[in-house]
């Protein structure tokens, strides 16, 4: 038996329920790689707010 991981990144904008994920089962291996793919392919961003990095979907840019 093997365990799969399903990585998800949620938008940190107030009131937003958007989630970013990738359809391939074993790739990406880390959240860092997932964020890179979401930024390049789907327009997600990772701005700094109050000294903290936030994940933002394309509907809520920095």
N, CA, C and O atoms as a GROMACS GRO file, in nm:
protein
  248
    1UNK      N    1   0.084  -0.117   0.000
    1UNK     CA    2   0.000   0.000   0.000
    1UNK      C    3   0.089   0.124   0.000
    1UNK      O    4   0.195   0.125   0.063
    2UNK      N    5   0.047   0.226  -0.070
    2UNK     CA    6   0.123   0.350  -0.071
    2UNK      C    7   0.030   0.466  -0.040
    2UNK      O    8  -0.091   0.460  -0.062
    3UNK      N    9   0.088   0.570   0.012
    3UNK     CA   10   0.010   0.689   0.045
    3UNK      C   11   0.042   0.799  -0.055
    3UNK      O   12   0.159   0.825  -0.084
    4UNK      N   13  -0.059   0.863  -0.105
    4UNK     CA   14  -0.041   0.977  -0.195
    4UNK      C   15  -0.058   1.104  -0.115
    4UNK      O   16  -0.130   1.108  -0.014
    5UNK      N   17   0.008   1.207  -0.160
    5UNK     CA   18  -0.015   1.338  -0.099
    5UNK      C   19  -0.084   1.426  -0.201
    5UNK      O   20  -0.057   1.418  -0.321
    6UNK      N   21  -0.173   1.509  -0.154
    6UNK     CA   22  -0.247   1.600  -0.240
    6UNK      C   23  -0.225   1.740  -0.184
    6UNK      O   24  -0.291   1.781  -0.089
    7UNK      N   25  -0.132   1.813  -0.245
    7UNK     CA   26  -0.096   1.944  -0.194
    7UNK      C   27  -0.196   2.050  -0.241
    7UNK      O   28  -0.238   2.051  -0.356
    8UNK      N   29  -0.234   2.137  -0.149
    8UNK     CA   30  -0.330   2.244  -0.176
    8UNK      C   31  -0.277   2.373  -0.115
    8UNK      O   32  -0.223   2.373  -0.005
    9UNK      N   33  -0.294   2.483  -0.188
    9UNK     CA   34  -0.262   2.616  -0.138
    9UNK      C   35  -0.390   2.697  -0.142
    9UNK      O   36  -0.458   2.700  -0.244
   10UNK      N   37  -0.424   2.761  -0.031
   10UNK     CA   38  -0.545   2.842  -0.023
   10UNK      C   39  -0.511   2.990  -0.034
   10UNK      O   40  -0.407   3.034   0.012
   11UNK      N   41  -0.601   3.064  -0.097
   11UNK     CA   42  -0.585   3.208  -0.109
   11UNK      C   43  -0.604   3.272   0.029
   11UNK      O   44  -0.699   3.238   0.100
   12UNK      N   45  -0.513   3.363   0.066
   12UNK     CA   46  -0.519   3.430   0.197
   12UNK      C   47  -0.599   3.560   0.196
   12UNK      O   48  -0.607   3.628   0.298
   13UNK      N   49  -0.658   3.595   0.082
   13UNK     CA   50  -0.738   3.718   0.076
   13UNK      C   51  -0.864   3.700   0.162
   13UNK      O   52  -0.924   3.593   0.164
   14UNK      N   53  -0.904   3.806   0.232
   14UNK     CA   54  -1.024   3.796   0.316
   14UNK      C   55  -1.147   3.757   0.233
   14UNK      O   56  -1.175   3.817   0.130
   15UNK      N   57  -1.219   3.657   0.280
   15UNK     CA   58  -1.343   3.615   0.215
   15UNK      C   59  -1.325   3.531   0.091
   15UNK      O   60  -1.424   3.500   0.024
   16UNK      N   61  -1.204   3.492   0.057
   16UNK     CA   62  -1.180   3.412  -0.065
   16UNK      C   63  -1.165   3.265  -0.028
   16UNK      O   64  -1.092   3.231   0.065
   17UNK      N   65  -1.234   3.178  -0.101
   17UNK     CA   66  -1.228   3.034  -0.076
   17UNK      C   67  -1.148   2.960  -0.183
   17UNK      O   68  -1.150   2.836  -0.188
   18UNK      N   69  -1.076   3.034  -0.269
   18UNK     CA   70  -1.004   2.971  -0.380
   18UNK      C   71  -0.892   2.881  -0.328
   18UNK      O   72  -0.824   2.913  -0.231
   19UNK      N   73  -0.875   2.768  -0.396
   19UNK     CA   74  -0.768   2.675  -0.364
   19UNK      C   75  -0.688   2.647  -0.491
   19UNK      O   76  -0.745   2.632  -0.599
   20UNK      N   77  -0.559   2.640  -0.476
   20UNK     CA   78  -0.473   2.606  -0.588
   20UNK      C   79  -0.418   2.465  -0.568
   20UNK      O   80  -0.369   2.432  -0.460
   21UNK      N   81  -0.426   2.384  -0.671
   21UNK     CA   82  -0.372   2.248  -0.666
   21UNK      C   83  -0.330   2.211  -0.806
   21UNK      O   84  -0.356   2.285  -0.901
   22UNK      N   85  -0.266   2.098  -0.821
   22UNK     CA   86  -0.217   2.055  -0.951
   22UNK      C   87  -0.273   1.917  -0.980
   22UNK      O   88  -0.278   1.834  -0.889
   23UNK      N   89  -0.316   1.888  -1.103
   23UNK     CA   90  -0.385   1.764  -1.134
   23UNK      C   91  -0.296   1.638  -1.137
   23UNK      O   92  -0.349   1.527  -1.137
   24UNK      N   93  -0.166   1.653  -1.140
   24UNK     CA   94  -0.078   1.537  -1.148
   24UNK      C   95  -0.063   1.475  -1.010
   24UNK      O   96  -0.049   1.547  -0.911
   25UNK      N   97  -0.064   1.346  -1.003
   25UNK     CA   98  -0.071   1.275  -0.876
   25UNK      C   99   0.055   1.289  -0.790
   25UNK      O  100   0.043   1.314  -0.670
   26UNK      N  101   0.173   1.273  -0.846
   26UNK     CA  102   0.295   1.273  -0.766
   26UNK      C  103   0.381   1.398  -0.783
   26UNK      O  104   0.482   1.413  -0.715
   27UNK      N  105   0.344   1.486  -0.870
   27UNK     CA  106   0.419   1.609  -0.891
   27UNK      C  107   0.321   1.723  -0.871
   27UNK      O  108   0.212   1.714  -0.929
   28UNK      N  109   0.346   1.823  -0.800
   28UNK     CA  110   0.471   1.861  -0.734
   28UNK      C  111   0.492   1.786  -0.603
   28UNK      O  112   0.399   1.731  -0.544
   29UNK      N  113   0.617   1.784  -0.560
   29UNK     CA  114   0.654   1.712  -0.438
   29UNK      C  115   0.645   1.798  -0.314
   29UNK      O  116   0.629   1.746  -0.203
   30UNK      N  117   0.655   1.930  -0.330
   30UNK     CA  118   0.655   2.021  -0.215
   30UNK      C  119   0.560   2.138  -0.241
   30UNK      O  120   0.521   2.163  -0.355
   31UNK      N  121   0.524   2.209  -0.136
   31UNK     CA  122   0.441   2.328  -0.152
   31UNK      C  123   0.517   2.437  -0.228
   31UNK      O  124   0.455   2.517  -0.299
   32UNK      N  125   0.648   2.442  -0.213
   32UNK     CA  126   0.728   2.540  -0.287
   32UNK      C  127   0.714   2.517  -0.437
   32UNK      O  128   0.694   2.612  -0.513
   33UNK      N  129   0.724   2.393  -0.479
   33UNK     CA  130   0.708   2.360  -0.620
   33UNK      C  131   0.566   2.387  -0.667
   33UNK      O  132   0.546   2.434  -0.779
   34UNK      N  133   0.467   2.358  -0.586
   34UNK     CA  134   0.328   2.387  -0.620
   34UNK      C  135   0.309   2.537  -0.639
   34UNK      O  136   0.246   2.579  -0.736
   35UNK      N  137   0.362   2.618  -0.549
   35UNK     CA  138   0.349   2.764  -0.562
   35UNK      C  139   0.416   2.815  -0.689
   35UNK      O  140   0.364   2.906  -0.754
   36UNK      N  141   0.531   2.757  -0.725
   36UNK     CA  142   0.600   2.796  -0.848
   36UNK      C  143   0.513   2.766  -0.970
   36UNK      O  144   0.499   2.850  -1.059
   37UNK      N  145   0.455   2.647  -0.974
   37UNK     CA  146   0.368   2.609  -1.086
   37UNK      C  147   0.244   2.699  -1.092
   37UNK      O  148   0.204   2.742  -1.200
   38UNK      N  149   0.183   2.726  -0.977
   38UNK     CA  150   0.064   2.811  -0.975
   38UNK      C  151   0.096   2.954  -1.021
   38UNK      O  152   0.017   3.017  -1.090
   39UNK      N  153   0.214   3.004  -0.981
   39UNK     CA  154   0.254   3.140  -1.022
   39UNK      C  155   0.275   3.146  -1.173
   39UNK      O  156   0.224   3.237  -1.239
   40UNK      N  157   0.349   3.051  -1.227
   40UNK     CA  158   0.383   3.053  -1.370
   40UNK      C  159   0.262   3.022  -1.458
   40UNK      O  160   0.238   3.092  -1.556
   41UNK      N  161   0.188   2.919  -1.423
   41UNK     CA  162   0.082   2.869  -1.511
   41UNK      C  163  -0.056   2.930  -1.486
   41UNK      O  164  -0.138   2.936  -1.577
   42UNK      N  165  -0.083   2.975  -1.362
   42UNK     CA  166  -0.219   3.017  -1.329
   42UNK      C  167  -0.231   3.156  -1.269
   42UNK      O  168  -0.341   3.198  -1.232
   43UNK      N  169  -0.121   3.229  -1.258
   43UNK     CA  170  -0.127   3.368  -1.216
   43UNK      C  171  -0.136   3.394  -1.067
   43UNK      O  172  -0.169   3.506  -1.026
   44UNK      N  173  -0.106   3.295  -0.983
   44UNK     CA  174  -0.107   3.317  -0.838
   44UNK      C  175   0.013   3.404  -0.801
   44UNK      O  176   0.112   3.407  -0.873
   45UNK      N  177   0.004   3.473  -0.688
   45UNK     CA  178   0.115   3.556  -0.641
   45UNK      C  179   0.140   3.528  -0.493
   45UNK      O  180   0.059   3.464  -0.426
   46UNK      N  181   0.252   3.577  -0.444
   46UNK     CA  182   0.289   3.554  -0.304
   46UNK      C  183   0.344   3.684  -0.246
   46UNK      O  184   0.464   3.693  -0.218
   47UNK      N  185   0.258   3.785  -0.226
   47UNK     CA  186   0.304   3.913  -0.171
   47UNK      C  187   0.330   3.905  -0.021
   47UNK      O  188   0.281   3.816   0.048
   48UNK      N  189   0.406   4.000   0.027
   48UNK     CA  190   0.432   4.010   0.170
   48UNK      C  191   0.334   4.111   0.228
   48UNK      O  192   0.316   4.220   0.175
   49UNK      N  193   0.269   4.073   0.339
   49UNK     CA  194   0.174   4.161   0.405
   49UNK      C  195   0.199   4.155   0.556
   49UNK      O  196   0.190   4.048   0.616
   50UNK      N  197   0.229   4.270   0.615
   50UNK     CA  198   0.259   4.276   0.758
   50UNK      C  199   0.372   4.181   0.798
   50UNK      O  200   0.366   4.118   0.903
   51UNK      N  201   0.474   4.173   0.714
   51UNK     CA  202   0.589   4.089   0.742
   51UNK      C  203   0.567   3.941   0.719
   51UNK      O  204   0.652   3.860   0.755
   52UNK      N  205   0.456   3.904   0.659
   52UNK     CA  206   0.419   3.765   0.638
   52UNK      C  207   0.389   3.742   0.490
   52UNK      O  208   0.323   3.824   0.427
   53UNK      N  209   0.437   3.631   0.435
   53UNK     CA  210   0.405   3.597   0.297
   53UNK      C  211   0.264   3.540   0.290
   53UNK      O  212   0.225   3.458   0.373
   54UNK      N  213   0.190   3.584   0.189
   54UNK     CA  214   0.054   3.536   0.169
   54UNK      C  215   0.040   3.477   0.030
   54UNK      O  216   0.109   3.519  -0.062
   55UNK      N  217  -0.047   3.381   0.015
   55UNK     CA  218  -0.080   3.324  -0.115
   55UNK      C  219  -0.204   3.396  -0.166
   55UNK      O  220  -0.303   3.408  -0.095
   56UNK      N  221  -0.197   3.445  -0.291
   56UNK     CA  222  -0.310   3.517  -0.350
   56UNK      C  223  -0.345   3.457  -0.486
   56UNK      O  224  -0.258   3.435  -0.570
   57UNK      N  225  -0.475   3.431  -0.505
   57UNK     CA  226  -0.523   3.380  -0.632
   57UNK      C  227  -0.524   3.494  -0.735
   57UNK      O  228  -0.509   3.610  -0.697
   58UNK      N  229  -0.541   3.463  -0.862
   58UNK     CA  230  -0.542   3.567  -0.966
   58UNK      C  231  -0.653   3.671  -0.946
   58UNK      O  232  -0.641   3.783  -0.996
   59UNK      N  233  -0.761   3.638  -0.874
   59UNK     CA  234  -0.870   3.732  -0.850
   59UNK      C  235  -0.838   3.834  -0.743
   59UNK      O  236  -0.907   3.935  -0.731
   60UNK      N  237  -0.732   3.810  -0.665
   60UNK     CA  238  -0.694   3.899  -0.556
   60UNK      C  239  -0.544   3.929  -0.560
   60UNK      O  240  -0.469   3.885  -0.473
   61UNK      N  241  -0.501   4.005  -0.661
   61UNK     CA  242  -0.357   4.037  -0.668
   61UNK      C  243  -0.316   4.125  -0.549
   61UNK      O  244  -0.399   4.178  -0.476
   62UNK      N  245  -0.188   4.137  -0.534
   62UNK     CA  246  -0.132   4.212  -0.420
   62UNK      C  247  -0.184   4.353  -0.411
   62UNK      O  248  -0.146   4.427  -0.320
   0.00000   0.00000   0.00000
